[in-house]
Amino acid sequence: MSDLFSGHEPAATPERMVASAVARTSATAVPGASGASDSGTHGVGAAADAMRGIPLAERMRPRSIDEMVGQTHLLGEGKPLRLAFSSGRPHSMILWGPPGVGKTTLARLTARAFDAQFIALSAVMSGVKDIREAVDQARAYQRAGRHTIVFVDEVHRFNKGQQDAFLPFVESGLFTFIGATTENPSFEVNSALLSRASVYVLKALADEELGQLLDRALAERLPGVLVDATARARVIGQADGDARRLLNLIEILHSAAQGSERPHIDGAFVEEALAANLRRFDNGGDLFHDQISALHKSVRGSHPDAALYWLVRMLDGGADPLYLARRIIRMAVEDIGLADPRALDLALAAAQTYERLGSPEGELALAEAILYMACAAKSNAVYVAYNRAREFVAADHSRDVPMHLRNAPTRLMKSLGHGRGYRYAHDERDGYAAGERYLPDGMTEPGWYEPTGRGLEGRIAERLAQLRERDQAAARDPGGNPVEANPGAGDSGLRDAK
């Protein structure tokens, strides 16, 4: 067992802890039922006041999986979580998905379905002390005959040591662990903890699902107020798959509508009432990397409209335009290369233009560059050749530079044979020394660079084929004069230095 927990016993008795938890649950479930008022009517009024202070997203939190909106791939009939709820046996799990899709709600429903105590921790706010207290509470509940579910929100924010602290207790069955994360658990959750939990991927809510939730929320907060189709579409669009955001937007509309006493809400009112649209975007998180991946692949796939869509999505979401400019430069060298060398020039010019103009004017230069990249001829031959060369050099031993290629700036170095026999290409026919060797001695021709037939690389391929034919001809005539034009080539010190 971890040293974090050895010898640490709860200060309170199990009976007191369980009783306290039940009392808190009762007080929360039935506001105003504590008997603070002698008047039943006043108690109801106090309850209503208390409910008004609770955010709509919390008031509308589902009380059963049948009330859940979305996640039908997990909660539909015969689907994994539906079967898990029906089994009667809770199991540890990681819930991975974007914000506002029901991760916390599912954890709470799990505790309710299995009649288990629910302990919630936030990895943002909690530390080792809070983990100790959760373990102590779980031990107390176990002695009282109750099972515990420990829920950790934003579990990816716990470090390795904090995540490891849960392992012995998950292993022993002291509690069931449920973690929620917006980041890829393969990278952010320890493999040891991951191996003890099932991973469920939650999806952003579709527009139809947000529409269902919107109808419920309007009935709750804006009964009798007519909301037209344009207003609905704008609210759903701004929610961007996030149920919590949708309900918060309804709260804003409710406040605005009350102030203006409007019986009808249209698209223009929504635009006025709601703050600037901030779409789902987590700079540096999984969603960020997914969108930059979609942008890059749209360019590689020669789809200009898709490339422009993802570029604008990222700009709209707050991505750094200079980061996008650097990625566009990478696309030019990785996916276009020598098929169209102008792409690199345009990418560099776009980055420089943005640096001078800033937003929003400079963003047009990025759009121009991305459209050019998407429409340009494609080749990854440079990228492939470079990686092949890197792999070879990493695995190979250090080879000597051939004597005829070595620099010879001094008389001593010349006397040692440096540069001797080097053929100065500019003095050869067509500027090419047929049959000359440039690789280390004993190294075969690797053939790393294989130009495609697309764009400029088609001409490059033809040129290289012609040069290889001349090399082969020179190899077939070893007795001939290797210097095709100027017998004195290579005698100049200046040429040797080159």
NORCOR-V910336 format. One record per residue. SS is DSSP state (2 for helix, 1 for strand, 0 for the rest). PSI is psi in degrees with one decimal (NA if undefined). OMEGA is omega in degrees with one decimal (* if undefined). Layout:
SS_PSI_OMEGA ; SS_PSI_OMEGA
This chain:
0_148.4_-176.7 ; 0_144.4_177.1 ; 0_-19.4_-179.7 ; 0_-26.4_-170.8 ; 0_-9.0_-173.7 ; 0_132.8_175.3 ; 0_6.7_-177.4 ; 0_112.6_-177.7 ; 0_150.1_178.7 ; 0_143.6_-178.8 ; 0_-31.9_-177.2 ; 0_158.7_176.9 ; 0_154.3_178.7 ; 2_-40.9_-176.7 ; 2_-40.8_179.7 ; 2_-40.7_-177.3 ; 2_-44.4_179.6 ; 2_-44.4_-179.4 ; 2_-40.0_179.2 ; 2_-41.1_179.7 ; 2_-41.9_179.0 ; 2_-41.6_-179.3 ; 2_-42.6_179.3 ; 2_-42.1_180.0 ; 2_-42.6_-179.6 ; 2_-43.6_-178.5 ; 2_-36.1_-179.9 ; 2_-39.9_-175.2 ; 2_-32.8_-177.1 ; 0_83.6_-179.1 ; 0_138.9_177.5 ; 0_3.4_-175.6 ; 0_9.0_-176.1 ; 0_-5.0_178.2 ; 0_21.4_-178.7 ; 0_-20.8_-178.1 ; 0_145.8_177.0 ; 0_-18.0_-176.1 ; 0_125.3_177.0 ; 2_-37.4_-179.4 ; 2_-42.4_178.4 ; 2_-35.5_178.3 ; 2_-41.4_178.1 ; 2_-40.4_178.9 ; 2_-40.3_177.9 ; 2_-39.9_178.6 ; 2_-42.7_179.8 ; 2_-41.0_178.0 ; 2_-40.7_179.5 ; 2_-41.2_179.8 ; 2_-35.5_179.9 ; 2_-26.4_179.8 ; 0_-8.9_-179.1 ; 0_132.5_179.3 ; 0_148.0_-178.9 ; 2_-38.7_-179.2 ; 2_-34.8_179.2 ; 2_-39.7_-179.5 ; 2_-31.4_-177.0 ; 0_11.7_179.1 ; 0_129.5_-177.2 ; 0_145.8_178.3 ; 0_-4.8_175.8 ; 0_163.6_-178.3 ; 2_-21.4_178.2 ; 2_-22.2_178.3 ; 2_-7.4_-179.8 ; 0_139.2_173.9 ; 0_126.8_-178.6 ; 0_-177.7_178.8 ; 0_34.6_179.9 ; 2_-22.6_178.2 ; 2_-15.5_177.5 ; 2_-30.3_-171.2 ; 2_-5.6_177.6 ; 0_168.5_179.9 ; 0_129.1_178.7 ; 0_3.8_-178.8 ; 0_162.6_-168.6 ; 2_-51.5_-176.1 ; 2_-31.9_175.1 ; 2_-43.7_178.1 ; 2_-37.5_179.5 ; 2_-40.9_178.6 ; 2_-34.5_-178.0 ; 2_-18.5_-173.7 ; 2_-26.9_-177.4 ; 0_2.7_-179.1 ; 0_109.1_178.9 ; 0_149.9_176.7 ; 0_154.9_-179.3 ; 0_144.9_-176.5 ; 1_157.7_171.6 ; 1_124.9_178.3 ; 1_113.1_-173.9 ; 1_123.3_178.2 ; 0_170.0_179.9 ; 0_169.9_-179.2 ; 0_150.0_171.5 ; 0_30.1_-179.4 ; 0_-0.4_173.7 ; 0_19.0_-177.9 ; 2_-50.2_179.5 ; 2_-40.8_179.1 ; 2_-44.4_178.9 ; 2_-38.7_178.6 ; 2_-44.3_179.4 ; 2_-40.4_178.9 ; 2_-32.5_177.1 ; 2_-45.0_178.6 ; 2_-40.6_-179.9 ; 2_-41.5_-177.8 ; 2_-33.4_-177.1 ; 0_12.2_178.0 ; 0_48.1_-176.7 ; 0_153.0_172.3 ; 1_143.7_-175.6 ; 1_118.3_176.8 ; 1_119.8_-176.9 ; 1_132.5_174.7 ; 1_147.7_172.1 ; 1_122.3_-178.7 ; 0_-19.0_178.2 ; 0_-38.7_-173.4 ; 0_-18.6_-171.1 ; 0_157.1_176.3 ; 0_-162.1_-177.1 ; 2_-38.5_-179.6 ; 2_-42.1_-179.2 ; 2_-35.4_177.5 ; 2_-41.9_177.3 ; 2_-45.7_-178.3 ; 2_-38.0_178.5 ; 2_-41.1_178.1 ; 2_-42.5_178.6 ; 2_-42.6_179.1 ; 2_-41.1_179.7 ; 2_-38.7_177.3 ; 2_-41.1_-179.7 ; 2_-43.6_178.4 ; 2_-36.9_179.8 ; 2_-40.9_178.6 ; 2_-25.3_178.2 ; 0_5.2_176.6 ; 0_19.4_179.9 ; 0_142.6_174.5 ; 0_155.7_-176.3 ; 1_140.8_169.4 ; 1_122.0_176.9 ; 1_119.1_-178.7 ; 1_127.1_178.8 ; 1_110.8_177.0 ; 1_144.3_-178.3 ; 0_46.5_-174.1 ; 2_-24.9_-179.4 ; 2_-16.0_-179.8 ; 2_-12.2_172.4 ; 0_141.0_177.2 ; 0_177.9_-175.2 ; 2_-43.6_-178.8 ; 2_-41.3_180.0 ; 2_-40.0_177.3 ; 2_-40.7_179.6 ; 2_-26.6_-176.8 ; 0_-23.5_-179.6 ; 0_-21.5_-169.1 ; 2_-53.0_-175.3 ; 2_-28.7_-176.6 ; 2_-32.1_171.5 ; 2_-41.6_-179.4 ; 2_-40.3_-176.5 ; 2_-12.7_-179.1 ; 0_13.7_178.6 ; 0_-40.1_176.0 ; 0_163.1_172.4 ; 1_131.3_-176.8 ; 1_131.3_172.0 ; 1_121.6_177.7 ; 1_143.9_176.8 ; 1_137.6_-179.0 ; 1_147.0_172.5 ; 0_-4.7_-177.2 ; 0_158.2_-178.4 ; 0_114.1_-177.3 ; 2_-22.0_177.7 ; 2_-30.0_-178.4 ; 2_-27.1_-168.8 ; 2_-13.6_-179.6 ; 0_134.9_-178.9 ; 0_140.8_-178.0 ; 2_-34.2_-179.5 ; 2_-42.4_178.3 ; 2_-37.4_-179.4 ; 2_-36.5_-177.7 ; 0_-16.5_-178.7 ; 0_6.2_-176.2 ; 0_147.2_172.9 ; 1_140.0_179.5 ; 1_125.5_176.8 ; 1_129.5_-179.0 ; 1_119.1_177.4 ; 0_143.7_-175.0 ; 0_153.4_171.9 ; 0_145.8_-177.2 ; 0_138.3_176.8 ; 0_163.8_-178.9 ; 2_-38.8_179.9 ; 2_-39.7_179.3 ; 2_-40.2_175.5 ; 2_-33.8_177.4 ; 2_-40.9_176.7 ; 2_-45.1_-179.7 ; 2_-37.0_179.4 ; 2_-42.8_179.1 ; 2_-42.7_178.2 ; 2_-44.7_-176.8 ; 2_-38.4_178.8 ; 2_-39.3_177.6 ; 2_-31.3_-178.8 ; 2_-44.2_-170.5 ; 2_-29.6_-176.7 ; 0_54.5_-179.3 ; 0_135.6_177.9 ; 0_-8.3_179.0 ; 0_128.8_-178.8 ; 1_126.3_178.0 ; 1_117.6_-175.1 ; 0_173.2_-173.4 ; 2_-36.7_-179.8 ; 2_-42.3_178.8 ; 2_-42.2_178.2 ; 2_-46.6_-177.6 ; 2_-38.3_-178.4 ; 2_-38.3_177.7 ; 2_-45.6_-180.0 ; 2_-40.1_178.9 ; 2_-41.3_179.8 ; 2_-27.8_177.2 ; 2_-33.7_171.6 ; 0_46.4_175.7 ; 0_1.3_-174.6 ; 0_111.8_-178.1 ; 2_-41.3_-179.2 ; 2_-41.2_178.5 ; 2_-40.7_178.7 ; 2_-47.1_-178.0 ; 2_-34.9_176.0 ; 2_-36.1_177.3 ; 2_-38.3_177.6 ; 2_-39.3_176.5 ; 2_-43.1_179.7 ; 2_-45.4_178.6 ; 2_-38.4_178.9 ; 2_-47.0_179.9 ; 2_-43.1_-179.3 ; 2_-40.7_-178.7 ; 2_-37.9_178.2 ; 2_-40.0_-178.5 ; 2_-32.5_-177.1 ; 2_-5.9_-178.9 ; 0_47.1_-179.1 ; 0_132.9_175.2 ; 0_-6.7_-174.1 ; 1_134.4_178.7 ; 1_123.8_178.4 ; 0_-178.7_-176.9 ; 2_-37.9_-179.4 ; 2_-40.0_178.7 ; 2_-40.2_178.2 ; 2_-43.5_179.8 ; 2_-39.7_-178.7 ; 2_-37.8_-172.3 ; 2_-33.7_-173.9 ; 0_147.8_177.8 ; 0_173.0_-179.8 ; 0_141.5_-176.6 ; 0_119.1_175.6 ; 0_101.3_-175.1 ; 0_166.8_-179.7 ; 0_117.5_179.6 ; 0_123.2_-176.8 ; 0_96.3_-173.8 ; 0_111.2_-179.0 ; 0_-10.4_180.0 ; 0_-169.4_-177.2 ; 2_-43.1_-177.9 ; 2_-38.7_176.5 ; 2_-49.5_-177.7 ; 2_-32.6_176.7 ; 2_-40.8_-177.7 ; 2_-39.4_177.7 ; 2_-32.4_175.3 ; 2_-42.9_179.0 ; 2_-39.1_177.9 ; 2_-49.1_-178.0 ; 2_-42.8_-177.8 ; 2_-28.9_176.5 ; 2_-39.0_175.6 ; 2_-47.7_-179.9 ; 2_-35.0_-178.8 ; 0_5.1_176.4 ; 0_45.7_177.6 ; 0_91.9_-173.6 ; 2_-39.7_-178.9 ; 2_-43.2_178.9 ; 2_-41.5_179.3 ; 2_-42.2_179.5 ; 2_-38.0_178.3 ; 2_-50.3_-176.5 ; 2_-33.3_176.1 ; 2_-48.7_-178.3 ; 2_-38.2_176.3 ; 2_-45.1_-177.1 ; 2_-40.5_176.6 ; 2_-42.7_179.3 ; 2_-32.4_-178.7 ; 2_-4.8_176.3 ; 0_13.5_177.9 ; 0_147.7_178.7 ; 0_117.2_-179.2 ; 2_-32.3_179.3 ; 2_-31.8_172.6 ; 2_-44.5_179.1 ; 2_-37.7_177.9 ; 2_-41.0_178.2 ; 2_-38.3_177.9 ; 2_-36.9_178.0 ; 2_-38.7_176.1 ; 2_-42.2_178.3 ; 2_-41.1_178.5 ; 2_-38.5_-178.2 ; 2_-39.6_-177.3 ; 2_-27.5_-176.4 ; 2_-41.7_-170.5 ; 2_-9.1_178.8 ; 2_-49.1_172.4 ; 2_-134.3_-176.1 ; 2_-0.3_172.6 ; 2_-29.6_175.8 ; 0_84.6_-177.4 ; 0_-17.7_179.1 ; 2_-22.9_-179.1 ; 2_-40.2_179.5 ; 2_-41.5_177.6 ; 2_-43.8_-178.5 ; 2_-38.2_179.2 ; 2_-43.6_178.3 ; 2_-40.6_179.1 ; 2_-38.0_179.2 ; 2_-42.6_178.6 ; 2_-42.8_179.8 ; 2_-39.4_178.9 ; 2_-43.0_178.9 ; 2_-40.3_179.8 ; 2_-33.7_-178.3 ; 2_-37.6_-174.1 ; 2_-33.3_-174.6 ; 0_-165.2_-179.7 ; 0_148.5_0.0 ; 0_-12.3_-173.0 ; 2_-42.4_-176.5 ; 2_-20.6_179.5 ; 2_-26.5_178.4 ; 2_-35.1_177.4 ; 2_-38.0_176.9 ; 2_-39.7_178.0 ; 2_-41.6_178.2 ; 2_-43.5_-179.2 ; 2_-42.4_-176.6 ; 2_-35.6_177.7 ; 2_-38.6_177.1 ; 2_-43.9_179.4 ; 2_-42.4_-177.8 ; 2_-32.7_-176.7 ; 2_-16.5_-174.5 ; 0_158.0_172.8 ; 0_143.8_-173.3 ; 0_141.1_172.6 ; 0_131.5_173.5 ; 0_19.7_-175.8 ; 2_-39.0_178.0 ; 2_-46.2_-179.6 ; 2_-45.5_-179.4 ; 2_-44.2_-179.1 ; 2_-43.5_-179.7 ; 2_-44.8_179.9 ; 2_-37.9_176.4 ; 2_-43.4_-180.0 ; 2_-40.9_179.1 ; 2_-44.7_-180.0 ; 2_-40.7_-178.9 ; 2_-48.7_-177.4 ; 2_-38.4_-179.6 ; 2_-33.2_-177.0 ; 2_-17.6_-173.1 ; 0_162.2_173.8 ; 0_168.8_-179.8 ; 0_119.5_-179.1 ; 0_145.4_-179.4 ; 0_149.9_173.0 ; 0_129.1_179.2 ; 0_146.4_-174.4 ; 2_-39.4_-174.6 ; 2_-12.5_178.3 ; 2_-5.2_-176.9 ; 0_151.1_178.9 ; 0_143.9_-178.7 ; 0_68.0_-178.4 ; 0_-14.0_-178.1 ; 0_161.5_179.9 ; 2_-37.6_179.7 ; 2_-45.3_-177.7 ; 2_-36.0_176.0 ; 2_-39.7_-179.3 ; 2_-23.6_178.0 ; 0_-1.2_175.6 ; 0_4.9_179.4 ; 0_128.9_177.2 ; 0_-2.5_-177.0 ; 0_128.7_178.9 ; 0_0.6_178.8 ; 0_137.5_-178.7 ; 0_118.6_-177.5 ; 0_111.2_-169.2 ; 2_-33.8_-177.3 ; 2_-17.4_177.7 ; 2_-0.7_-179.0 ; 0_164.9_179.8 ; 2_130.0_-179.1 ; 2_20.2_177.6 ; 2_28.9_-178.3 ; 0_125.6_179.2 ; 0_89.7_-176.2 ; 0_133.1_177.7 ; 0_-5.0_-179.6 ; 0_146.6_-179.8 ; 0_133.3_179.6 ; 0_-11.5_176.8 ; 0_161.4_176.5 ; 0_153.4_178.6 ; 0_136.1_177.8 ; 0_-3.0_-179.9 ; 0_125.5_179.6 ; 0_160.1_178.0 ; 0_119.5_-174.5 ; 0_-27.3_-179.2 ; 0_37.9_-178.0 ; 0_-46.6_-176.7 ; 0_116.2_178.2 ; 0_91.0_-176.6 ; 0_144.7_177.0 ; 0_177.6_175.6 ; 0_12.8_-174.6 ; 0_140.0_176.2 ; 0_-143.7_-178.8 ; 2_-28.0_-177.9 ; 2_-23.7_174.3 ; 2_-43.2_177.6 ; 2_-36.4_177.1 ; 2_-41.7_179.2 ; 2_-41.7_178.0 ; 2_-43.9_-179.2 ; 2_-46.1_179.9 ; 2_-36.0_177.7 ; 2_-40.7_178.2 ; 2_-42.7_-179.9 ; 2_-37.8_178.5 ; 2_-35.1_177.1 ; 2_-39.7_178.1 ; 2_-36.6_176.1 ; 2_-43.0_-179.9 ; 2_-37.9_177.5 ; 2_-41.0_178.6 ; 2_-35.3_179.6 ; 2_-31.4_178.9 ; 2_-14.1_-177.9 ; 0_64.2_-175.7 ; 0_-20.5_-178.8 ; 0_-11.1_-178.3 ; 0_171.5_178.8 ; 0_117.4_-176.5 ; 0_-22.4_179.2 ; 0_114.6_-170.0 ; 0_-19.6_-174.7 ; 0_-53.1_-172.2 ; 0_105.6_-178.4 ; 0_-20.9_-177.6 ; 0_4.4_-177.6 ; 0_140.0_177.3 ; 0_-8.6_-179.3 ; 0_-22.8_-176.6 ; 0_134.5_176.5 ; 2_-36.7_179.1 ; 2_-42.1_-179.7 ; 2_-38.9_178.3 ; 2_-38.1_-178.1 ; 2_-24.6_179.1 ; 0_NA_*
